[in-house]
Amino acid sequence: MALLPQSVIDPVADAIFAHYKAKFGAEAQRPYLGASAIGKPCLRQHWYSFRWSKPAQFSGRLYRVFQSGHLQEPRVYADLSSIGCTVYQINPATGKQWSFSESTTGHHFQGNADGIITGLPQAPKSPHLLEIKTASDKMFKEMQKNGVKKAKPEHYAQMQIYMKWSIDQFGEDGCRRALYLVVNKDNDDIYTERLEFDADEAQKLIDKAMAVITSVEPPVGISTDPTWFECKFCDYQAICHGTDVPATTCRSCVHATPEMDGQGRWSCASLGTDLTTDQQRKGCGKHQYIPILLAKTASPVDLTKDNGLIYKTPDGKQFVNGDPAVNPDYISSQEIHACADKTALVDEQALELRKQHNARFV
């Protein structure tokens, strides 16, 4: 019997990658809209992310790649210190990493910077916002050729926002310059670029974040074509272009609202209370989808007396999105999410079995 190539069967590598998958794949989605991604062009993608529509799923190998990037940071800090720079990794006012947020968005828009640096050879007195990244050789060369604004616009946007927030916090002592430092993962080469603060660009990004946060429905996407290259590789393609629906957290529920006062506050109109982050992640039996999220399956037509949302499919059949504890004929959001084939929601035989056995779609 011929042995499979070592690249196919490798229990050691498989076990290591499984460890990374188990450790980092279980991390909860962040509760805010992140500055590190706001430079990406699709508003709808940002909305799905902010609304926790689908947990990010990566292979164990990719989680290890992400960690490799983080492992570069202490080395880069040491390299910069070795040439006479002073790197402030920690905000002395908080004793923690440099964390910023935008008050005009109710602090729903946030980010964490790698540090603030002084003593650069080109500008020894000016404080610079520091951002550390790693890149493949191909991307590294593109960066050298075109600069970060063209080669990696989301990184450019991230630094503009962080500079804006540092100025908001520290006034004249804030950072009007940023140092972008990239390590080539293939050969350990280093690329640096100094950026100037652009107030107009920063405000455009704030406005973009506000549009995402305050939108009660998914904004217009970058393309209606599922084969468009940015759509093909998007985590939310099956939701945006298919019949999948977001996870049943509070953030996909018609009753939940991100409030503009407080520190990233969400409220629930059904319960009449604010929602903790843990409550938002769990959802509840009263969850009802924001109607447009079911648009590929059915259209809302009416409300029942006890506030069940009545939907009609293209062939004229109806179902009610509501709490089965209120009415056993109602179909919960959890069941709608579980049905890969949404025709089950109006299949007479399936619904009869569900009723006879007090069952649920899972």
C-alpha positions as CSV (number, residue, x, y, z in Angstrom):
1,M,0.0,0.0,0.0
2,A,1.4,3.4,-1.0
3,L,1.8,6.0,1.6
4,L,0.2,9.4,1.2
5,P,2.6,12.4,0.8
6,Q,3.7,13.9,4.1
7,S,2.0,17.1,3.2
8,V,-1.4,15.3,3.3
9,I,-0.9,13.4,6.5
10,D,0.9,15.3,9.3
11,P,-0.6,14.6,12.7
12,V,1.8,17.0,14.4
13,A,0.9,20.0,12.2
14,D,-2.8,19.0,12.3
15,A,-2.8,18.9,16.1
16,I,-1.0,22.3,16.3
17,F,-3.5,23.9,13.9
18,A,-6.4,22.3,15.8
19,H,-5.1,23.9,19.0
20,Y,-5.1,27.4,17.3
21,K,-8.5,26.8,15.9
22,A,-9.9,25.8,19.4
23,K,-8.2,28.7,21.2
24,F,-8.8,31.6,18.9
25,G,-11.8,30.4,17.0
26,A,-13.9,30.6,20.2
27,E,-13.1,34.3,20.7
28,A,-16.3,36.5,20.7
29,Q,-16.9,39.1,18.1
30,R,-15.9,42.5,19.2
31,P,-18.8,44.7,20.3
32,Y,-17.9,47.7,18.3
33,L,-17.2,48.8,14.7
34,G,-13.5,48.6,14.3
35,A,-11.2,51.4,13.0
36,S,-8.9,48.7,11.6
37,A,-11.5,47.7,9.0
38,I,-13.4,51.0,8.2
39,G,-11.2,51.6,5.2
40,K,-12.7,48.7,3.4
41,P,-15.2,49.9,0.7
42,C,-18.4,47.9,1.3
43,L,-20.8,49.6,3.8
44,R,-23.0,46.5,3.8
45,Q,-20.0,44.3,4.9
46,H,-19.4,46.7,7.8
47,W,-23.0,46.6,8.8
48,Y,-23.1,42.7,8.8
49,S,-19.9,42.7,10.9
50,F,-21.3,45.3,13.4
51,R,-24.5,43.4,13.7
52,W,-22.7,40.1,14.4
53,S,-24.3,38.4,11.4
54,K,-21.9,35.5,11.2
55,P,-18.9,34.6,13.3
56,A,-15.6,34.8,11.4
57,Q,-14.3,31.3,10.6
58,F,-10.7,30.8,9.8
59,S,-8.5,27.7,9.7
60,G,-6.1,26.9,12.5
61,R,-3.2,27.8,10.1
62,L,-4.6,31.3,9.5
63,Y,-5.1,31.8,13.2
64,R,-1.4,31.0,13.6
65,V,-0.5,33.5,10.9
66,F,-2.4,36.2,12.8
67,Q,-0.5,35.3,15.9
68,S,2.8,35.5,14.0
69,G,2.0,39.1,13.2
70,H,1.4,39.9,16.8
71,L,4.7,38.2,17.7
72,Q,6.6,40.8,15.5
73,E,5.5,43.7,17.7
74,P,7.9,43.2,20.7
75,R,10.8,42.8,18.2
76,V,9.8,46.0,16.4
77,Y,9.5,47.9,19.7
78,A,13.0,46.7,20.6
79,D,14.4,47.6,17.1
80,L,13.0,51.1,17.4
81,S,14.4,51.5,20.9
82,S,17.8,50.4,19.6
83,I,18.0,53.4,17.3
84,G,17.2,55.9,20.0
85,C,13.4,56.1,19.6
86,T,11.1,56.1,22.6
87,V,8.1,53.9,22.2
88,Y,5.0,54.3,24.4
89,Q,3.2,51.0,24.2
90,I,0.9,51.9,27.1
91,N,-1.3,54.9,27.7
92,P,0.1,56.3,31.0
93,A,-3.4,57.7,31.8
94,T,-5.0,54.2,31.8
95,G,-2.1,51.8,32.2
96,K,-3.4,49.8,29.2
97,Q,-3.0,49.7,25.4
98,W,-3.8,52.8,23.5
99,S,-7.6,52.6,23.0
100,F,-9.7,55.2,21.3
101,S,-13.3,55.7,20.5
102,E,-15.5,58.2,18.7
103,S,-17.9,60.0,21.0
104,T,-20.2,61.3,18.2
105,T,-21.0,57.6,17.4
106,G,-22.0,56.8,20.9
107,H,-18.6,55.1,21.3
108,H,-19.7,52.3,18.9
109,F,-16.7,53.1,16.7
110,Q,-13.4,52.1,18.4
111,G,-9.9,51.0,17.9
112,N,-6.6,50.0,19.5
113,A,-3.3,51.5,18.4
114,D,0.1,49.8,18.6
115,G,1.7,52.8,20.3
116,I,3.1,56.3,20.1
117,I,6.7,57.0,19.2
118,T,9.1,59.9,19.6
119,G,12.7,60.3,18.5
120,L,12.5,59.3,14.9
121,P,15.7,60.3,12.9
122,Q,13.6,62.5,10.5
123,A,11.6,64.2,13.2
124,P,13.1,63.6,16.7
125,K,10.7,66.0,18.5
126,S,7.3,65.1,16.9
127,P,5.2,62.4,18.4
128,H,4.0,59.8,15.8
129,L,1.2,57.3,15.9
130,L,2.8,53.9,15.5
131,E,1.2,51.1,13.4
132,I,3.0,47.8,12.9
133,K,2.1,45.3,10.2
134,T,3.5,42.3,8.4
135,A,3.1,41.5,4.7
136,S,4.0,38.9,2.1
137,D,6.8,39.7,-0.3
138,K,4.3,40.5,-3.1
139,M,2.3,43.0,-0.9
140,F,5.6,44.4,0.5
141,K,6.9,45.3,-3.0
142,E,3.5,46.9,-3.9
143,M,3.8,49.0,-0.7
144,Q,7.3,50.1,-1.7
145,K,6.1,51.0,-5.2
146,N,2.7,52.7,-4.4
147,G,2.7,53.6,-0.7
148,V,0.2,52.6,1.9
149,K,-2.7,54.8,0.8
150,K,-3.0,53.0,-2.6
151,A,-1.6,49.6,-1.6
152,K,-3.5,49.1,1.7
153,P,-6.2,51.8,2.0
154,E,-7.7,50.2,5.2
155,H,-4.4,50.7,7.0
156,Y,-4.2,54.3,5.8
157,A,-7.7,54.9,7.1
158,Q,-6.9,53.2,10.4
159,M,-4.0,55.6,11.0
160,Q,-6.0,58.6,10.0
161,I,-8.6,57.8,12.5
162,Y,-6.1,57.1,15.3
163,M,-4.3,60.4,14.6
164,K,-7.7,62.2,14.8
165,W,-8.5,60.4,18.1
166,S,-5.1,61.2,19.6
167,I,-5.6,64.9,18.7
168,D,-9.1,64.8,20.3
169,Q,-7.7,63.4,23.5
170,F,-4.4,65.3,23.8
171,G,-5.0,68.5,21.8
172,E,-1.7,70.1,20.6
173,D,0.2,67.1,22.1
174,G,-1.7,64.7,19.8
175,C,-0.2,63.0,16.8
176,R,-0.3,64.8,13.5
177,R,2.1,62.3,12.0
178,A,2.0,58.5,11.9
179,L,4.8,55.9,11.3
180,Y,3.7,52.9,9.3
181,L,6.2,50.0,9.7
182,V,5.8,46.8,7.7
183,V,7.9,43.7,8.1
184,N,8.3,41.4,5.1
185,K,7.3,38.0,6.3
186,D,9.4,36.3,3.6
187,N,12.8,38.0,4.1
188,D,12.5,40.2,7.2
189,D,13.0,43.4,5.2
190,I,11.5,46.5,6.7
191,Y,9.4,49.3,5.0
192,T,8.5,52.5,6.8
193,E,6.4,55.4,5.7
194,R,5.5,58.7,7.5
195,L,2.0,60.0,7.0
196,E,0.4,63.4,7.7
197,F,-2.9,63.8,9.4
198,D,-5.7,64.6,7.0
199,A,-8.7,66.1,8.9
200,D,-11.1,65.8,5.9
201,E,-10.2,62.2,5.3
202,A,-10.7,61.4,9.0
203,Q,-14.1,63.1,9.0
204,K,-15.2,61.1,6.0
205,L,-14.4,57.9,7.8
206,I,-16.3,59.1,10.9
207,D,-19.3,59.8,8.7
208,K,-18.9,56.4,7.1
209,A,-18.9,54.7,10.5
210,M,-21.9,56.7,11.6
211,A,-23.8,55.7,8.5
212,V,-23.2,52.0,9.3
213,I,-24.0,52.3,13.0
214,T,-27.2,54.2,12.6
215,S,-28.6,52.3,9.6
216,V,-31.5,50.1,10.7
217,E,-31.1,48.0,7.5
218,P,-28.1,46.8,5.6
219,P,-26.8,49.7,3.5
220,V,-26.2,49.3,-0.3
221,G,-23.4,46.8,-1.0
222,I,-20.4,47.3,-3.2
223,S,-22.0,45.0,-5.9
224,T,-25.1,43.0,-6.7
225,D,-23.0,40.5,-8.5
226,P,-22.1,37.5,-6.2
227,T,-19.1,36.7,-8.5
228,W,-17.6,40.2,-8.0
229,F,-14.1,39.6,-6.6
230,E,-14.7,41.4,-3.3
231,C,-18.0,39.6,-2.9
232,K,-16.6,36.1,-3.7
233,F,-14.3,36.2,-0.7
234,C,-16.6,38.1,1.7
235,D,-17.6,36.3,4.9
236,Y,-21.2,37.4,4.4
237,Q,-21.7,36.4,0.8
238,A,-24.3,33.7,1.6
239,I,-26.3,36.3,3.6
240,C,-25.9,39.2,1.2
241,H,-26.4,37.2,-2.1
242,G,-28.1,34.0,-0.9
243,T,-30.9,33.0,1.5
244,D,-28.8,32.6,4.6
245,V,-29.9,34.9,7.5
246,P,-27.7,36.4,10.2
247,A,-27.2,34.7,13.6
248,T,-30.0,35.3,16.1
249,T,-28.2,37.7,18.4
250,C,-30.0,40.9,19.5
251,R,-28.2,42.8,16.8
252,S,-30.2,41.2,14.0
253,C,-33.5,41.8,15.9
254,V,-36.0,44.4,15.0
255,H,-36.3,45.5,18.6
256,A,-32.7,46.4,19.3
257,T,-31.1,49.8,18.7
258,P,-27.5,51.1,19.1
259,E,-28.0,54.3,21.1
260,M,-26.0,57.5,20.5
261,D,-25.5,58.3,24.2
262,G,-23.5,56.2,26.6
263,Q,-20.5,53.9,26.0
264,G,-21.6,51.6,23.1
265,R,-25.1,51.3,24.6
266,W,-27.8,49.1,23.0
267,S,-31.4,49.1,24.0
268,C,-34.3,46.7,23.5
269,A,-37.8,48.1,22.7
270,S,-39.5,44.8,23.5
271,L,-38.0,44.4,27.0
272,G,-37.8,48.1,27.7
273,T,-34.2,47.9,29.0
274,D,-30.6,48.3,28.0
275,L,-28.8,45.2,26.9
276,T,-25.5,44.0,28.2
277,T,-23.0,42.6,25.7
278,D,-23.7,39.1,27.0
279,Q,-27.4,39.5,26.5
280,Q,-26.9,40.7,23.0
281,R,-24.9,37.6,22.1
282,K,-27.5,35.2,23.5
283,G,-30.6,36.9,22.2
284,C,-34.0,35.7,23.5
285,G,-37.2,34.0,22.5
286,K,-38.7,37.4,21.5
287,H,-36.2,37.8,18.7
288,Q,-37.7,38.8,15.4
289,Y,-35.6,39.4,12.4
290,I,-35.2,42.9,10.8
291,P,-37.6,42.2,8.0
292,I,-35.2,43.0,5.1
293,L,-32.9,40.2,6.3
294,L,-35.5,37.7,5.1
295,A,-36.1,39.5,1.8
296,K,-34.6,36.6,-0.3
297,T,-37.1,34.3,1.3
298,A,-40.3,36.3,1.9
299,S,-41.8,39.7,2.3
300,P,-43.5,41.1,5.5
301,V,-47.2,41.7,5.0
302,D,-48.7,42.3,8.4
303,L,-48.6,41.9,12.2
304,T,-50.7,39.5,14.3
305,K,-52.5,40.8,17.4
306,D,-49.7,39.6,19.6
307,N,-47.0,41.2,17.3
308,G,-46.0,38.2,15.3
309,L,-44.5,39.3,11.9
310,I,-46.4,37.7,9.1
311,Y,-44.4,36.9,5.9
312,K,-45.5,35.8,2.5
313,T,-43.3,33.8,0.1
314,P,-43.2,34.4,-3.6
315,D,-45.7,31.6,-4.2
316,G,-48.2,33.1,-1.8
317,K,-47.6,30.9,1.3
318,Q,-47.3,32.5,4.7
319,F,-45.4,32.0,8.0
320,V,-45.2,34.0,11.2
321,N,-41.8,35.0,12.7
322,G,-42.6,35.0,16.5
323,D,-42.2,33.3,19.8
324,P,-43.6,29.7,19.8
325,A,-44.2,30.1,23.5
326,V,-46.8,32.7,22.6
327,N,-48.3,30.7,19.7
328,P,-47.0,27.2,18.8
329,D,-47.7,28.0,15.1
330,Y,-45.2,30.8,15.2
331,I,-41.7,30.1,13.9
332,S,-38.8,31.4,16.0
333,S,-35.9,33.3,14.5
334,Q,-33.6,30.4,15.7
335,E,-35.6,28.0,13.5
336,I,-35.5,30.3,10.5
337,H,-31.7,30.5,10.9
338,A,-31.4,26.8,11.2
339,C,-33.3,26.0,8.0
340,A,-30.7,25.9,5.2
341,D,-33.7,25.3,2.9
342,K,-36.1,28.0,3.7
343,T,-39.0,26.2,1.8
344,A,-39.3,24.1,5.0
345,L,-40.9,27.2,6.7
346,V,-44.0,26.8,4.6
347,D,-43.9,23.0,3.8
348,E,-47.3,21.7,5.0
349,Q,-46.0,18.2,5.9
350,A,-43.0,19.6,7.8
351,L,-45.2,22.1,9.7
352,E,-47.7,19.3,10.5
353,L,-45.0,17.1,12.0
354,R,-43.6,20.1,13.9
355,K,-47.1,20.7,15.4
356,Q,-47.9,17.1,16.2
357,H,-44.6,16.5,18.1
358,N,-44.3,20.0,19.5
359,A,-41.0,20.0,17.6
360,R,-38.7,22.7,16.3
361,F,-36.6,23.1,13.2
362,V,-32.9,22.7,14.1
